[in-house]
Amino acid sequence: MKKFLASALALFIAAGTLLGTSSSAYAQDLAGSVLIVIGEANVSDAQGATHALTRGEKVYAGQSIFTGANGHVNLRMVDGAAVIIRASSRLKIEEYFVDTVTPSKSRIKLNLENGVVRSITGKAGEASKASYRLNTPLAAIGIRGTDFVVQANSDVTRVQVQSGAIVMTPISEDCSRDALGPCKSAKSRDLTAAMRDAYLELRSRSDAPIFVPAEKAIESPNLIAPPRQDEPKV
């Protein structure tokens, strides 16, 4: 009887350990690796441990990457996507789980806390656009198979599309920061590559994004933080 109880207790503890591991699985997923790193660039984990980023290093969900005034990082994600973090930026890889068997179960969520980032959709985003989300302090950005550039801080978010299309929506009760995919509300706005050099802009006190045409686009993300020659071509 004692042996039976001991075995049962061991199984119970093992099950609890497995459940605990499952609940934090997203934080363990391999997201990609560093193709290029120039200047000051660091990575920190969920516990706050920080070190300098190096070429070839693997990056994981749960990590944050931040660049200095001369920093620049090109990431190649596990599904072939590209994420370029330009100078003076901070990006958190909240989730990056790619399900090759059932793409609809993939989960990709990035959070641009500050700065400028370029995102080029990979296989997971192409297969299931409802599985991708890029958040900023103000807005949620969903995709339709896309190459786009975002500039964000606590006061403004600007998005410029270089290929495909995006949907931009203010974070609100109707558009949760925790959700995936594009939000659909009366405040959502679309932008396509047909509107090249124009951008959508959302300010902290605005109800919805506004369209800024090319002839007035003096603060586009590509002007605030221009692309380097080693970035992928549009």
C-alpha positions in Angstrom: 0.0 0.0 0.0 2.8 2.4 0.9 4.6 1.7 -2.4 1.3 2.4 -4.2 0.8 5.7 -2.4 4.5 6.7 -3.1 4.1 5.9 -6.8 0.8 7.9 -7.0 2.4 10.9 -5.3 5.4 10.8 -7.8 3.0 10.7 -10.7 1.0 13.6 -9.3 4.2 15.7 -8.8 5.4 14.8 -12.4 2.0 15.8 -13.8 2.1 19.2 -12.0 5.6 19.8 -13.3 4.5 19.1 -16.9 1.5 21.4 -16.5 3.8 24.1 -15.2 6.1 23.7 -18.2 3.2 23.8 -20.6 1.9 27.1 -19.2 5.2 28.8 -20.0 5.8 27.1 -23.3 5.6 30.2 -25.4 8.6 31.7 -23.5 10.7 28.7 -24.5 10.0 28.7 -28.3 12.9 29.4 -30.6 11.9 32.5 -32.6 14.9 32.9 -34.9 18.5 33.9 -35.1 20.7 37.0 -35.6 21.8 37.5 -39.2 23.4 41.0 -38.8 24.2 43.0 -35.7 25.8 46.4 -36.0 26.7 48.9 -33.2 25.1 48.7 -29.8 22.5 45.9 -29.5 21.4 44.0 -26.4 19.0 41.2 -25.5 17.2 40.6 -22.2 15.1 37.7 -21.0 11.9 37.7 -19.0 14.0 37.8 -15.7 15.8 40.9 -16.9 19.2 39.3 -17.5 20.9 41.3 -20.3 23.8 40.7 -22.6 25.2 42.0 -25.8 23.7 40.5 -28.9 26.0 38.6 -31.3 25.8 37.4 -34.9 24.5 33.9 -35.2 22.9 34.0 -31.7 19.5 32.3 -31.3 16.6 34.4 -30.0 13.5 33.1 -28.2 10.0 34.1 -27.4 9.9 36.1 -24.2 13.1 38.1 -25.0 13.4 41.8 -25.7 16.0 43.3 -28.1 17.0 46.9 -27.9 19.4 48.9 -30.0 21.5 52.0 -29.2 21.7 55.2 -31.3 24.1 53.4 -33.7 22.5 49.9 -33.4 20.9 47.8 -36.1 19.8 44.1 -36.0 18.5 41.8 -38.7 16.7 38.7 -37.5 15.8 35.7 -39.6 12.8 34.0 -38.0 12.2 30.2 -37.9 9.4 30.5 -40.6 11.6 32.6 -43.0 10.2 35.9 -41.8 12.6 38.9 -41.5 12.5 41.4 -38.6 14.8 44.4 -38.8 15.3 46.5 -35.6 16.7 49.9 -36.5 18.5 52.4 -34.2 17.2 53.4 -30.8 14.5 50.8 -30.7 13.1 48.2 -28.3 11.2 45.2 -29.5 9.8 42.3 -27.4 9.2 38.9 -29.0 6.1 38.0 -26.9 5.2 34.8 -28.8 6.7 33.0 -31.8 5.3 29.5 -32.1 5.1 28.1 -35.6 2.9 25.0 -36.2 4.0 23.5 -39.6 1.3 20.8 -39.4 -1.6 23.1 -38.5 -0.6 26.7 -39.4 -3.8 28.1 -37.9 -2.4 27.1 -34.5 0.7 29.2 -35.0 1.1 32.3 -32.7 3.2 35.3 -33.6 3.1 38.4 -31.4 5.6 41.2 -31.4 5.5 44.3 -29.3 7.4 47.4 -30.5 7.8 49.5 -27.3 9.8 52.2 -28.9 11.6 53.0 -32.2 11.4 51.6 -35.7 11.0 48.1 -36.9 10.5 46.5 -40.3 8.6 43.2 -40.5 8.5 40.9 -43.6 5.9 38.1 -43.3 7.2 34.5 -43.3 5.4 31.2 -44.0 3.4 31.2 -40.7 2.0 34.7 -41.4 1.3 33.9 -45.0 -0.5 30.7 -44.1 -2.6 32.2 -41.2 -2.8 35.9 -41.1 -5.1 35.6 -38.0 -2.1 34.2 -36.2 0.1 37.4 -36.4 0.0 40.6 -34.4 2.4 43.5 -33.9 1.4 45.8 -31.0 2.7 49.3 -30.2 1.8 51.4 -27.1 -1.2 52.7 -29.0 -2.1 50.4 -31.8 -2.6 46.8 -33.0 -1.4 46.0 -36.4 -2.6 42.9 -38.4 -1.3 41.8 -41.8 -2.4 40.5 -45.2 0.9 39.1 -46.3 3.1 42.1 -45.9 6.4 44.0 -45.8 5.8 47.1 -43.6 7.7 49.5 -41.4 6.5 50.8 -38.0 7.6 53.8 -35.9 6.2 54.0 -32.4 6.5 55.6 -29.0 4.0 56.4 -26.2 2.7 59.4 -28.2 2.4 58.2 -31.8 2.4 55.2 -34.1 3.1 55.4 -37.8 3.0 52.6 -40.4 4.3 52.5 -43.9 3.5 49.6 -46.2 6.1 48.4 -48.8 4.3 45.3 -50.0 0.9 43.8 -49.3 -1.4 45.5 -46.8 -2.0 46.0 -43.1 -4.9 46.8 -40.7 -4.2 49.3 -37.9 -6.6 49.7 -35.0 -6.3 51.7 -31.7 -5.9 49.5 -28.6 -9.2 49.6 -26.7 -11.9 47.5 -25.2 -12.8 46.6 -28.8 -9.2 45.7 -29.7 -7.5 43.8 -27.0 -3.7 43.9 -26.7 -3.9 40.2 -25.8 -5.6 39.1 -29.0 -4.0 37.9 -32.3 -4.7 39.0 -35.9 -6.1 42.2 -37.1 -8.9 43.9 -35.1 -12.2 44.8 -36.9 -13.9 47.9 -35.7 -15.2 51.2 -36.9 -11.8 52.7 -35.9 -9.8 50.2 -38.0 -7.9 51.6 -41.0 -6.3 49.7 -44.0 -3.2 50.7 -45.8 -1.8 49.0 -48.9 1.4 49.2 -50.9 -0.5 50.9 -53.7 -0.3 54.0 -51.3 3.5 53.8 -51.5 5.3 56.5 -49.4 2.0 57.4 -47.6 1.4 56.2 -44.0 -1.1 55.8 -41.3 -0.7 57.8 -38.1 -2.3 57.3 -34.7 -1.7 59.8 -32.0 -2.3 59.3 -28.3 -5.3 61.6 -28.2 -6.8 60.5 -31.5 -9.9 58.3 -31.9 -8.6 56.6 -35.0 -5.6 56.5 -37.4 -5.4 59.1 -40.1 -4.1 58.7 -43.6 -1.1 60.9 -44.4 -0.6 61.2 -48.2 2.8 60.9 -49.8 3.1 64.6 -50.5 2.8 65.3 -46.8 4.7 62.3 -45.5 7.5 64.2 -43.8 7.7 61.9 -40.8 7.4 58.4 -42.3 9.2 55.6 -40.5 11.7 55.3 -43.4 12.7 58.9 -43.0 12.9 58.9 -39.2 15.2 55.8 -39.3 16.3 55.1 -42.9 17.0 51.5 -44.0 20.6 50.3 -44.4 21.9 48.8 -47.6 22.1 45.3 -46.1 18.3 45.2 -45.5 16.3 42.9 -47.8 15.1 44.7 -51.0 11.4 45.5 -51.3 
